[in-house]
Amino acid sequence: MKQPKICPVISPRIRRRAFLSMVGAMVSTVASGRLWSPAAHAYEVTLSPTNPRLGDTISVVISSASTAGTAPVVSVNGTNYPSFQVSGNRYRALIPTSPLDTPGQLTLNVSASDSSRRLTVNLADRSFATQRIWLPSGSSDLGTDHEFDRVDKFKRIVTPKRYWKGALARPSQGYVSTEFGVRRYYNGVFAKDYYHRGVDYAAATGSPVVAPAAGYVRLVGRVVDGFELHGNTVGIDHGQGVLSIMIHLSRIDVAEGDFVTTGQRIGGVGSTGASTGPHLHWGLYLHGVAVDPVPWRSKGVE
């Protein structure tokens, strides 16, 4: 670290003491999991959780000492993630991780105002259950271009306003039949790019499906319109890149453009599309990546 310039009239002992004090403060801050800079546009960065696992959402909170400047941008492995103002000079970016990521050290570059910082965090490995699925001939070709185009477009939505607040609600009272992240073998071949991108709730056909958080309905797809894989589908934009997709519904009780509140009924459990029985598949997407909904439900991601 370069020693700052100090007025020459100050004694060498005082200069050395001031310098060591500054170094000690910076070491203490880094050890606590935060990074701080005394520059003109100083800002502090805090990561949560401090020990993320595959599938977790990493919250990056940037606190700026300056009232000027644009919102910081966080970059991970060449992908930029926007930050949004939380309050005052505090901004937050949300970083998705998935079972397809490589565990180990993640490097995050935070760019704010006219400076940038680099942080590292260890992304821990995680064991996911595996399933063996045997498909009859021709059943692996389900899905239409119309369906995939609409779902892909939905998953790219990032609106600046936040609509969710606190922990997300359980979207169905059915029991969890398939957890997030399950890996699969199809006809004896491991699907290396596949993981179960959500949580399945098994329940009787027609059982209520509710919105896990507030937001706008941005996607409504029906079997009759070509949603042969997802079945009857509702997609909700919770804001700032956080999206819920609910599939295999027996019916849909909302329309595109509707604003729904937490716990509002949006449809019923069904078995439409590629489904072996009545259940709700709830996928939670962040910047196009399916993340584990469990931390969002248990304590929320702020």
Phi and psi in degrees as GROMACS dihedral restraints (atoms count N, CA, C in turn):
[ dihedral_restraints ]
;  ai    aj    ak    al  type     phi  dphi    fc
    3     4     5     6     1   -77.4    20    10
    4     5     6     7     1   129.3    20    10
    6     7     8     9     1   -72.4    20    10
    7     8     9    10     1   130.9    20    10
    9    10    11    12     1   -67.2    20    10
   10    11    12    13     1   152.2    20    10
   12    13    14    15     1   -68.0    20    10
   13    14    15    16     1   137.2    20    10
   15    16    17    18     1  -128.9    20    10
   16    17    18    19     1   141.7    20    10
   18    19    20    21     1   -53.3    20    10
   19    20    21    22     1   130.7    20    10
   21    22    23    24     1   -67.2    20    10
   22    23    24    25     1   -10.7    20    10
   24    25    26    27     1   -79.5    20    10
   25    26    27    28     1   -12.1    20    10
   27    28    29    30     1   -80.8    20    10
   28    29    30    31     1   140.1    20    10
   30    31    32    33     1   -66.2    20    10
   31    32    33    34     1   150.7    20    10
   33    34    35    36     1   -57.4    20    10
   34    35    36    37     1   -36.1    20    10
   36    37    38    39     1   -63.8    20    10
   37    38    39    40     1   -43.2    20    10
   39    40    41    42     1   -67.4    20    10
   40    41    42    43     1   -38.9    20    10
   42    43    44    45     1   -60.6    20    10
   43    44    45    46     1   -46.0    20    10
   45    46    47    48     1   -64.2    20    10
   46    47    48    49     1   -40.9    20    10
   48    49    50    51     1   -64.0    20    10
   49    50    51    52     1   -41.8    20    10
   51    52    53    54     1   -65.7    20    10
   52    53    54    55     1   -40.0    20    10
   54    55    56    57     1   -65.1    20    10
   55    56    57    58     1   -45.5    20    10
   57    58    59    60     1   -64.3    20    10
   58    59    60    61     1   -35.7    20    10
   60    61    62    63     1   -63.6    20    10
   61    62    63    64     1   -42.0    20    10
   63    64    65    66     1   -64.5    20    10
   64    65    66    67     1   -45.1    20    10
   66    67    68    69     1   -60.3    20    10
   67    68    69    70     1   -44.5    20    10
   69    70    71    72     1   -60.7    20    10
   70    71    72    73     1   -39.3    20    10
   72    73    74    75     1   -65.1    20    10
   73    74    75    76     1   -40.6    20    10
   75    76    77    78     1   -69.2    20    10
   76    77    78    79     1   -40.6    20    10
   78    79    80    81     1   -61.6    20    10
   79    80    81    82     1   -43.2    20    10
   81    82    83    84     1   -62.0    20    10
   82    83    84    85     1   -39.9    20    10
   84    85    86    87     1   -67.6    20    10
   85    86    87    88     1   -44.5    20    10
   87    88    89    90     1   -62.2    20    10
   88    89    90    91     1   -39.9    20    10
   90    91    92    93     1   -63.8    20    10
   91    92    93    94     1   -25.1    20    10
   93    94    95    96     1   -86.2    20    10
   94    95    96    97     1     2.5    20    10
   96    97    98    99     1    93.9    20    10
   97    98    99   100     1     9.1    20    10
   99   100   101   102     1  -120.4    20    10
  100   101   102   103     1   153.7    20    10
  102   103   104   105     1  -122.1    20    10
  103   104   105   106     1   132.0    20    10
  105   106   107   108     1  -137.2    20    10
  106   107   108   109     1   144.3    20    10
  108   109   110   111     1  -129.5    20    10
  109   110   111   112     1   137.1    20    10
  111   112   113   114     1   -86.2    20    10
  112   113   114   115     1    17.2    20    10
  114   115   116   117     1   -69.4    20    10
  115   116   117   118     1   173.9    20    10
  117   118   119   120     1   -58.9    20    10
  118   119   120   121     1   -36.7    20    10
  120   121   122   123     1  -107.6    20    10
  121   122   123   124     1    53.1    20    10
  123   124   125   126     1   -63.7    20    10
  124   125   126   127     1   146.2    20    10
  126   127   128   129     1  -152.2    20    10
  127   128   129   130     1   154.4    20    10
  129   130   131   132     1  -112.2    20    10
  130   131   132   133     1   142.1    20    10
  132   133   134   135     1  -121.5    20    10
  133   134   135   136     1   129.8    20    10
  135   136   137   138     1  -125.5    20    10
  136   137   138   139     1   132.8    20    10
  138   139   140   141     1  -108.4    20    10
  139   140   141   142     1   142.7    20    10
  141   142   143   144     1  -148.4    20    10
  142   143   144   145     1   131.8    20    10
  144   145   146   147     1   -72.8    20    10
  145   146   147   148     1   158.5    20    10
  147   148   149   150     1   -76.0    20    10
  148   149   150   151     1   -20.0    20    10
  150   151   152   153     1  -128.0    20    10
  151   152   153   154     1    70.6    20    10
  153   154   155   156     1   -70.3    20    10
  154   155   156   157     1   153.3    20    10
  156   157   158   159     1  -117.4    20    10
  157   158   159   160     1   165.9    20    10
  159   160   161   162     1   -52.9    20    10
  160   161   162   163     1   129.5    20    10
  162   163   164   165     1    98.1    20    10
  163   164   165   166     1   -13.6    20    10
  165   166   167   168     1   -75.0    20    10
  166   167   168   169     1   156.7    20    10
  168   169   170   171     1   -97.4    20    10
  169   170   171   172     1   127.6    20    10
  171   172   173   174     1   -99.5    20    10
  172   173   174   175     1   121.4    20    10
  174   175   176   177     1   -94.0    20    10
  175   176   177   178     1   125.4    20    10
  177   178   179   180     1  -114.2    20    10
  178   179   180   181     1   111.5    20    10
  180   181   182   183     1  -104.8    20    10
  181   182   183   184     1   124.5    20    10
  183   184   185   186     1  -113.0    20    10
  184   185   186   187     1   120.9    20    10
  186   187   188   189     1  -109.0    20    10
  187   188   189   190     1   117.1    20    10
  189   190   191   192     1   -98.1    20    10
  190   191   192   193     1   146.2    20    10
  192   193   194   195     1   -89.6    20    10
  193   194   195   196     1    -3.5    20    10
  195   196   197   198     1  -113.3    20    10
  196   197   198   199     1   145.4    20    10
  198   199   200   201     1   -87.1    20    10
  199   200   201   202     1    -8.2    20    10
  201   202   203   204     1   -99.5    20    10
  202   203   204   205     1   172.9    20    10
  204   205   206   207     1   101.0    20    10
  205   206   207   208     1   165.1    20    10
  207   208   209   210     1   -93.1    20    10
  208   209   210   211     1   171.0    20    10
  210   211   212   213     1   -63.6    20    10
  211   212   213   214     1   136.9    20    10
  213   214   215   216     1   -63.6    20    10
  214   215   216   217     1   157.7    20    10
  216   217   218   219     1  -122.4    20    10
  217   218   219   220     1   134.6    20    10
  219   220   221   222     1  -107.9    20    10
  220   221   222   223     1   130.3    20    10
  222   223   224   225     1  -117.6    20    10
  223   224   225   226     1   133.1    20    10
  225   226   227   228     1  -132.4    20    10
  226   227   228   229     1   118.8    20    10
  228   229   230   231     1    52.1    20    10
  229   230   231   232     1    40.4    20    10
  231   232   233   234     1    85.0    20    10
  232   233   234   235     1    -3.1    20    10
  234   235   236   237     1  -102.3    20    10
  235   236   237   238     1   127.9    20    10
  237   238   239   240     1   -91.8    20    10
  238   239   240   241     1   137.4    20    10
  240   241   242   243     1  -122.8    20    10
  241   242   243   244     1   129.6    20    10
  243   244   245   246     1   -75.1    20    10
  244   245   246   247     1   156.2    20    10
  246   247   248   249     1  -112.3    20    10
  247   248   249   250     1   155.0    20    10
  249   250   251   252     1  -129.2    20    10
  250   251   252   253     1   145.9    20    10
  252   253   254   255     1   -66.6    20    10
  253   254   255   256     1   131.0    20    10
  255   256   257   258     1   -94.4    20    10
  256   257   258   259     1   -52.6    20    10
  258   259   260   261     1  -168.2    20    10
  259   260   261   262     1   142.3    20    10
  261   262   263   264     1    52.4    20    10
  262   263   264   265     1  -119.0    20    10
  264   265   266   267     1  -102.8    20    10
  265   266   267   268     1    21.5    20    10
  267   268   269   270     1  -102.6    20    10
  268   269   270   271     1   131.4    20    10
  270   271   272   273     1  -126.1    20    10
  271   272   273   274     1   155.9    20    10
  273   274   275   276     1  -136.5    20    10
  274   275   276   277     1   135.5    20    10
  276   277   278   279     1  -117.5    20    10
  277   278   279   280     1   143.6    20    10
  279   280   281   282     1  -112.6    20    10
  280   281   282   283     1   127.5    20    10
  282   283   284   285     1  -112.8    20    10
  283   284   285   286     1   122.6    20    10
  285   286   287   288     1   -84.9    20    10
  286   287   288   289     1   147.3    20    10
  288   289   290   291     1  -130.7    20    10
  289   290   291   292     1   158.7    20    10
  291   292   293   294     1  -142.0    20    10
  292   293   294   295     1   168.4    20    10
  294   295   296   297     1   -62.5    20    10
  295   296   297   298     1   -15.2    20    10
  297   298   299   300     1   -85.9    20    10
  298   299   300   301     1    -9.4    20    10
  300   301   302   303     1   -72.7    20    10
  301   302   303   304     1   157.8    20    10
  303   304   305   306     1   -89.9    20    10
  304   305   306   307     1   121.8    20    10
  306   307   308   309     1   -64.8    20    10
  307   308   309   310     1   154.0    20    10
  309   310   311   312     1   135.1    20    10
  310   311   312   313     1  -158.4    20    10
  312   313   314   315     1   -79.1    20    10
  313   314   315   316     1   127.0    20    10
  315   316   317   318     1  -102.1    20    10
  316   317   318   319     1   136.4    20    10
  318   319   320   321     1  -108.1    20    10
  319   320   321   322     1   123.9    20    10
  321   322   323   324     1  -112.6    20    10
  322   323   324   325     1   127.7    20    10
  324   325   326   327     1  -105.1    20    10
  325   326   327   328     1   123.5    20    10
  327   328   329   330     1  -110.1    20    10
  328   329   330   331     1   119.2    20    10
  330   331   332   333     1  -111.4    20    10
  331   332   333   334     1   123.1    20    10
  333   334   335   336     1  -143.2    20    10
  334   335   336   337     1   135.5    20    10
  336   337   338   339     1    53.1    20    10
  337   338   339   340     1  -121.5    20    10
  339   340   341   342     1  -109.4    20    10
  340   341   342   343     1    22.8    20    10
  342   343   344   345     1  -140.6    20    10
  343   344   345   346     1   167.7    20    10
  345   346   347   348     1  -142.5    20    10
  346   347   348   349     1   156.4    20    10
  348   349   350   351     1  -133.5    20    10
  349   350   351   352     1   152.9    20    10
  351   352   353   354     1  -121.9    20    10
  352   353   354   355     1   129.2    20    10
  354   355   356   357     1  -126.0    20    10
  355   356   357   358     1   154.9    20    10
  357   358   359   360     1  -125.6    20    10
  358   359   360   361     1   145.5    20    10
  360   361   362   363     1  -142.2    20    10
  361   362   363   364     1   144.6    20    10
  363   364   365   366     1   -88.4    20    10
  364   365   366   367     1   122.7    20    10
  366   367   368   369     1   -94.7    20    10
  367   368   369   370     1   109.2    20    10
  369   370   371   372     1   -75.7    20    10
  370   371   372   373     1   149.3    20    10
  372   373   374   375     1   -70.2    20    10
  373   374   375   376     1   166.4    20    10
  375   376   377   378     1  -154.7    20    10
  376   377   378   379     1   139.9    20    10
  378   379   380   381     1   -90.8    20    10
  379   380   381   382     1   127.2    20    10
  381   382   383   384     1  -115.2    20    10
  382   383   384   385     1   144.1    20    10
  384   385   386   387     1   -65.7    20    10
  385   386   387   388     1   158.2    20    10
  387   388   389   390     1  -122.4    20    10
  388   389   390   391     1   150.4    20    10
  390   391   392   393     1  -128.6    20    10
  391   392   393   394     1   152.6    20    10
  393   394   395   396     1  -115.7    20    10
  394   395   396   397     1   116.7    20    10
  396   397   398   399     1  -113.4    20    10
  397   398   399   400     1   131.4    20    10
  399   400   401   402     1  -112.6    20    10
  400   401   402   403     1   117.8    20    10
  402   403   404   405     1  -105.2    20    10
  403   404   405   406     1   138.1    20    10
  405   406   407   408     1   -69.3    20    10
  406   407   408   409     1   158.7    20    10
  408   409   410   411     1   -56.8    20    10
  409   410   411   412     1   130.8    20    10
  411   412   413   414     1    91.2    20    10
  412   413   414   415     1   -15.0    20    10
  414   415   416   417     1   -77.8    20    10
  415   416   417   418     1   -12.6    20    10
  417   418   419   420     1   -83.1    20    10
  418   419   420   421     1    -1.4    20    10
  420   421   422   423     1  -100.7    20    10
  421   422   423   424     1    14.3    20    10
  423   424   425   426     1   -66.7    20    10
  424   425   426   427     1   148.0    20    10
  426   427   428   429     1   117.1    20    10
  427   428   429   430     1   140.7    20    10
  429   430   431   432     1  -114.6    20    10
  430   431   432   433     1   157.4    20    10
  432   433   434   435     1   -59.6    20    10
  433   434   435   436     1   -39.7    20    10
  435   436   437   438     1   -58.5    20    10
  436   437   438   439     1   -45.1    20    10
  438   439   440   441     1   -63.0    20    10
  439   440   441   442     1   -50.5    20    10
  441   442   443   444     1   -65.2    20    10
  442   443   444   445     1   -38.8    20    10
  444   445   446   447     1   -63.5    20    10
  445   446   447   448     1   -42.5    20    10
  447   448   449   450     1   -69.6    20    10
  448   449   450   451     1   -41.2    20    10
  450   451   452   453     1   -67.5    20    10
  451   452   453   454     1   -42.9    20    10
  453   454   455   456     1   -62.2    20    10
  454   455   456   457     1   -41.0    20    10
  456   457   458   459     1   -62.9    20    10
  457   458   459   460     1   -41.0    20    10
  459   460   461   462     1   -60.7    20    10
  460   461   462   463     1   -43.4    20    10
  462   463   464   465     1   -68.1    20    10
  463   464   465   466     1   -14.7    20    10
  465   466   467   468     1   -90.5    20    10
  466   467   468   469     1    -1.7    20    10
  468   469   470   471     1   -67.8    20    10
  469   470   471   472     1   130.0    20    10
  471   472   473   474     1  -138.0    20    10
  472   473   474   475     1   104.6    20    10
  474   475   476   477     1  -104.6    20    10
  475   476   477   478     1   144.8    20    10
  477   478   479   480     1   -70.9    20    10
  478   479   480   481     1   -23.7    20    10
  480   481   482   483     1   -87.0    20    10
  481   482   483   484     1   142.0    20    10
  483   484   485   486     1   -97.6    20    10
  484   485   486   487     1   131.3    20    10
  486   487   488   489     1  -111.6    20    10
  487   488   489   490     1   -24.3    20    10
  489   490   491   492     1   -79.5    20    10
  490   491   492   493     1   157.4    20    10
  492   493   494   495     1  -149.9    20    10
  493   494   495   496     1   123.3    20    10
  495   496   497   498     1    70.2    20    10
  496   497   498   499     1  -159.6    20    10
  498   499   500   501     1   -68.0    20    10
  499   500   501   502     1   144.5    20    10
  501   502   503   504     1   -78.8    20    10
  502   503   504   505     1   154.2    20    10
  504   505   506   507     1   -87.7    20    10
  505   506   507   508     1   156.8    20    10
  507   508   509   510     1   -71.4    20    10
  508   509   510   511     1   124.0    20    10
  510   511   512   513     1   -79.8    20    10
  511   512   513   514     1   -13.5    20    10
  513   514   515   516     1  -149.0    20    10
  514   515   516   517     1   148.5    20    10
  516   517   518   519     1   -90.2    20    10
  517   518   519   520     1     5.5    20    10
  519   520   521   522     1   -69.6    20    10
  520   521   522   523     1   167.7    20    10
  522   523   524   525     1   -83.5    20    10
  523   524   525   526     1   152.5    20    10
  525   526   527   528     1   -74.0    20    10
  526   527   528   529     1   115.3    20    10
  528   529   530   531     1   -97.8    20    10
  529   530   531   532     1   -28.0    20    10
  531   532   533   534     1  -141.9    20    10
  532   533   534   535     1   126.4    20    10
  534   535   536   537     1   -83.5    20    10
  535   536   537   538     1   168.1    20    10
  537   538   539   540     1   -65.4    20    10
  538   539   540   541     1   143.8    20    10
  540   541   542   543     1    87.0    20    10
  541   542   543   544     1    -1.1    20    10
  543   544   545   546     1   -57.7    20    10
  544   545   546   547     1   132.7    20    10
  546   547   548   549     1   -96.1    20    10
  547   548   549   550     1   156.6    20    10
  549   550   551   552     1  -137.1    20    10
  550   551   552   553     1   149.8    20    10
  552   553   554   555     1  -105.6    20    10
  553   554   555   556     1   128.2    20    10
  555   556   557   558     1  -108.4    20    10
  556   557   558   559     1   118.5    20    10
  558   559   560   561     1    51.6    20    10
  559   560   561   562     1    40.2    20    10
  561   562   563   564     1    85.7    20    10
  562   563   564   565     1    -2.7    20    10
  564   565   566   567     1  -109.4    20    10
  565   566   567   568     1   127.9    20    10
  567   568   569   570     1   -70.0    20    10
  568   569   570   571     1   127.8    20    10
  570   571   572   573     1   -88.4    20    10
  571   572   573   574     1    92.5    20    10
  573   574   575   576     1   -66.1    20    10
  574   575   576   577     1   -26.1    20    10
  576   577   578   579     1   -97.8    20    10
  577   578   579   580     1     8.1    20    10
  579   580   581   582     1  -105.4    20    10
  580   581   582   583     1   141.4    20    10
  582   583   584   585     1  -150.2    20    10
  583   584   585   586     1   154.1    20    10
  585   586   587   588     1   -69.1    20    10
  586   587   588   589     1   111.2    20    10
  588   589   590   591     1   -91.0    20    10
  589   590   591   592     1    51.8    20    10
  591   592   593   594     1   164.6    20    10
  592   593   594   595     1  -164.8    20    10
  594   595   596   597     1  -124.8    20    10
  595   596   597   598     1   134.7    20    10
  597   598   599   600     1  -100.6    20    10
  598   599   600   601     1   133.8    20    10
  600   601   602   603     1  -117.0    20    10
  601   602   603   604     1   114.2    20    10
  603   604   605   606     1   -84.7    20    10
  604   605   606   607     1   129.1    20    10
  606   607   608   609     1  -158.4    20    10
  607   608   609   610     1   168.8    20    10
  609   610   611   612     1   -66.0    20    10
  610   611   612   613     1   146.9    20    10
  612   613   614   615     1   -55.5    20    10
  613   614   615   616     1   131.6    20    10
  615   616   617   618     1    91.4    20    10
  616   617   618   619     1    -8.9    20    10
  618   619   620   621     1   -58.6    20    10
  619   620   621   622     1   147.4    20    10
  621   622   623   624     1   -62.8    20    10
  622   623   624   625     1   140.2    20    10
  624   625   626   627     1  -118.1    20    10
  625   626   627   628     1   126.1    20    10
  627   628   629   630     1  -118.9    20    10
  628   629   630   631     1   161.1    20    10
  630   631   632   633     1   -71.8    20    10
  631   632   633   634     1   127.8    20    10
  633   634   635   636     1   -72.3    20    10
  634   635   636   637     1   -16.7    20    10
  636   637   638   639     1  -162.0    20    10
  637   638   639   640     1   166.6    20    10
  639   640   641   642     1   -69.5    20    10
  640   641   642   643     1   156.8    20    10
  642   643   644   645     1   161.5    20    10
  643   644   645   646     1   179.5    20    10
  645   646   647   648     1   -98.1    20    10
  646   647   648   649     1   138.3    20    10
  648   649   650   651     1   -74.8    20    10
  649   650   651   652     1   114.0    20    10
  651   652   653   654     1  -108.2    20    10
  652   653   654   655     1   -10.3    20    10
  654   655   656   657     1  -143.9    20    10
  655   656   657   658     1   127.1    20    10
  657   658   659   660     1  -132.2    20    10
  658   659   660   661     1   118.9    20    10
  660   661   662   663     1  -128.6    20    10
  661   662   663   664     1   141.2    20    10
  663   664   665   666     1  -125.8    20    10
  664   665   666   667     1   154.2    20    10
  666   667   668   669     1   -55.6    20    10
  667   668   669   670     1   -42.0    20    10
  669   670   671   672     1   -65.1    20    10
  670   671   672   673     1   -17.7    20    10
  672   673   674   675     1   -98.3    20    10
  673   674   675   676     1     7.3    20    10
  675   676   677   678     1   106.1    20    10
  676   677   678   679     1     7.1    20    10
  678   679   680   681     1   -84.6    20    10
  679   680   681   682     1    69.6    20    10
  681   682   683   684     1   -82.6    20    10
  682   683   684   685     1   -19.5    20    10
  684   685   686   687     1   -92.5    20    10
  685   686   687   688     1   -52.4    20    10
  687   688   689   690     1   -76.1    20    10
  688   689   690   691     1   -24.0    20    10
  690   691   692   693     1    73.3    20    10
  691   692   693   694     1  -164.4    20    10
  693   694   695   696     1   -62.1    20    10
  694   695   696   697     1   126.2    20    10
  696   697   698   699     1  -132.6    20    10
  697   698   699   700     1   142.1    20    10
  699   700   701   702     1  -129.6    20    10
  700   701   702   703     1   130.4    20    10
  702   703   704   705     1  -117.5    20    10
  703   704   705   706     1   130.3    20    10
  705   706   707   708     1  -117.6    20    10
  706   707   708   709     1   131.2    20    10
  708   709   710   711     1   -94.5    20    10
  709   710   711   712     1   110.8    20    10
  711   712   713   714     1   -89.5    20    10
  712   713   714   715     1    -2.7    20    10
  714   715   716   717     1    98.9    20    10
  715   716   717   718     1   150.7    20    10
  717   718   719   720     1    57.5    20    10
  718   719   720   721     1    35.4    20    10
  720   721   722   723     1    86.9    20    10
  721   722   723   724     1     2.2    20    10
  723   724   725   726     1   -96.8    20    10
  724   725   726   727     1   121.9    20    10
  726   727   728   729     1  -135.1    20    10
  727   728   729   730     1   143.1    20    10
  729   730   731   732     1  -113.5    20    10
  730   731   732   733     1   136.8    20    10
  732   733   734   735     1  -124.4    20    10
  733   734   735   736     1   128.7    20    10
  735   736   737   738     1  -117.6    20    10
  736   737   738   739     1   121.5    20    10
  738   739   740   741     1  -127.0    20    10
  739   740   741   742     1   169.1    20    10
  741   742   743   744     1    71.0    20    10
  742   743   744   745     1    21.1    20    10
  744   745   746   747     1   -66.7    20    10
  745   746   747   748     1   148.1    20    10
  747   748   749   750     1   -81.8    20    10
  748   749   750   751     1   -29.2    20    10
  750   751   752   753     1  -153.7    20    10
  751   752   753   754     1   164.0    20    10
  753   754   755   756     1  -125.8    20    10
  754   755   756   757     1   127.8    20    10
  756   757   758   759     1  -107.9    20    10
  757   758   759   760     1     9.0    20    10
  759   760   761   762     1  -131.3    20    10
  760   761   762   763     1   169.8    20    10
  762   763   764   765     1  -127.5    20    10
  763   764   765   766     1   156.9    20    10
  765   766   767   768     1   -58.9    20    10
  766   767   768   769     1   135.9    20    10
  768   769   770   771     1    97.5    20    10
  769   770   771   772     1   -16.4    20    10
  771   772   773   774     1   -66.1    20    10
  772   773   774   775     1   144.4    20    10
  774   775   776   777     1   -99.0    20    10
  775   776   777   778     1   125.7    20    10
  777   778   779   780     1  -113.3    20    10
  778   779   780   781     1   151.7    20    10
  780   781   782   783     1  -104.6    20    10
  781   782   783   784     1   163.3    20    10
  783   784   785   786     1   -57.0    20    10
  784   785   786   787     1   127.7    20    10
  786   787   788   789     1    86.5    20    10
  787   788   789   790     1    -2.4    20    10
  789   790   791   792     1   -73.2    20    10
  790   791   792   793     1   137.6    20    10
  792   793   794   795     1   -70.4    20    10
  793   794   795   796     1   129.4    20    10
  795   796   797   798     1  -117.7    20    10
  796   797   798   799     1   -11.9    20    10
  798   799   800   801     1   172.8    20    10
  799   800   801   802     1  -162.5    20    10
  801   802   803   804     1  -131.8    20    10
  802   803   804   805     1   150.9    20    10
  804   805   806   807     1   -60.3    20    10
  805   806   807   808     1   140.6    20    10
  807   808   809   810     1  -151.1    20    10
  808   809   810   811     1  -165.6    20    10
  810   811   812   813     1  -140.3    20    10
  811   812   813   814     1    35.7    20    10
  813   814   815   816     1   -80.9    20    10
  814   815   816   817     1   157.8    20    10
  816   817   818   819     1    76.8    20    10
  817   818   819   820     1  -152.6    20    10
  819   820   821   822     1   -81.8    20    10
  820   821   822   823     1    90.2    20    10
  822   823   824   825     1  -145.7    20    10
  823   824   825   826     1   143.4    20    10
  825   826   827   828     1  -100.6    20    10
  826   827   828   829     1    -0.8    20    10
  828   829   830   831     1   177.2    20    10
  829   830   831   832     1   165.0    20    10
  831   832   833   834     1   -64.5    20    10
  832   833   834   835     1   122.6    20    10
  834   835   836   837     1  -165.7    20    10
  835   836   837   838     1   161.4    20    10
  837   838   839   840     1  -103.0    20    10
  838   839   840   841     1   128.5    20    10
  840   841   842   843     1  -101.8    20    10
  841   842   843   844     1   117.9    20    10
  843   844   845   846     1  -110.0    20    10
  844   845   846   847     1   115.1    20    10
  846   847   848   849     1  -107.3    20    10
  847   848   849   850     1   134.4    20    10
  849   850   851   852     1  -111.7    20    10
  850   851   852   853     1   117.0    20    10
  852   853   854   855     1  -111.2    20    10
  853   854   855   856     1   142.4    20    10
  855   856   857   858     1  -131.1    20    10
  856   857   858   859     1   114.7    20    10
  858   859   860   861     1    51.3    20    10
  859   860   861   862     1    41.6    20    10
  861   862   863   864     1    84.8    20    10
  862   863   864   865     1    -1.3    20    10
  864   865   866   867     1  -111.2    20    10
  865   866   867   868     1   130.8    20    10
  867   868   869   870     1   -75.7    20    10
  868   869   870   871     1   119.7    20    10
  870   871   872   873     1  -110.7    20    10
  871   872   873   874     1   166.0    20    10
  873   874   875   876     1   -69.6    20    10
  874   875   876   877     1   120.3    20    10
  876   877   878   879     1   -74.1    20    10
  877   878   879   880     1   -16.9    20    10
  879   880   881   882     1   -58.9    20    10
  880   881   882   883     1   -48.9    20    10
  882   883   884   885     1   -61.1    20    10
  883   884   885   886     1   -31.9    20    10
  885   886   887   888     1   -68.1    20    10
  886   887   888   889     1   -30.1    20    10
  888   889   890   891     1   -85.9    20    10
  889   890   891   892     1   -36.5    20    10
  891   892   893   894     1   -74.8    20    10
  892   893   894   895     1   -44.2    20    10
  894   895   896   897     1  -136.7    20    10
  895   896   897   898     1    -7.2    20    10
  897   898   899   900     1    82.6    20    10
  898   899   900   901     1   161.7    20    10
  900   901   902   903     1  -122.8    20    10
  901   902   903   904     1   116.2    20    10
